[in-house]
Amino acid sequence: MHIIVNAIAHDISTETLDAALAELGFTNPAIATALNGQFVPASARDATELNTGDRLEVLAPMQGG
Amino acid sequence: MRIYDVDISVPMFLGTAQYPSPAILQQAIRVSGCEVVTVSLRRETADGTGAGFWDMLRATDARILPNTAGCHTMQEAVTTAQMARELFATDWIKLEVIGHADNLQPDVFALIEAARILAADGFKVFPYMTDDLIVGEKLLEAGCEVLMPWGCAHRVGSGVARTGCPASNAGAFHGDSPDCRCRDRTAL
């Protein structure tokens, strides 16, 4: 399945958001996610199914402000 | 100074950008005595660069004020605020909606709309705004209790020093003290 992750194209074999994060190597627990511009809480990732063309954003704390 | 429902004894917020090392940032937080530090959210890489920074910040016991830096639309800012609330376990959000990429002037129209949505959702919003009295009034009406005018002279390290910035003037919102407290609200 072809999806966009943080503006970079990826092909993944998994079908849920939770599984995709693991497949893509996002092992840091301090992340937050949004799918197609909508926030997806951590508790909903395993029930969130992905579709070809989805845009996934994975954010983490960074210096700034 | 009381900010929303929190008493702050040191009325200065400390940014976390551009320190030479995490150790120096940690030292700056400790030596300054600042109780509030601002942080950002950025796109994560698979190697997990954000985890170490967050672990270090938590060790300081500082109150976290996340921001929506880099957002250029209302929807981006709202989504980023929701992500920050989960990640940092705080309902405080410094709301930034950038209207001009070069000088970072806020898009006040999108800002007010985002502030209204977030305040209704329980966020304590710190809006990064222009020095416009009407914008300030609209933000207060939207539910904000704090205003953060851009480029005001009293904001240390601000990129644009604008003396006479009306929205930061205590008198503009019937304030009575140099810290720009206004009514029961605060301009920072």
Interface residues (C-beta under 8 A of the other chain):
Chain A: N6 A7 L24 G25 F26 T27 N28 P29 A30 I31 A32 T33 A34 G37 Q38 F39 P41 A42 E57 V58 L59 A60 P61 M62 Q63 G64 G65
Chain B: G15 T16 A17 Q18 Y19 L25 V37 T38 V39 S40 L41 R42 R43 E44 A46 D47 G48 T49 G50 A51 F53 W54 D55 L57 L65 P66 N67 A69 Q75 E76 T79 T80 Q82 M83 A84 E86 L87 F88 K94
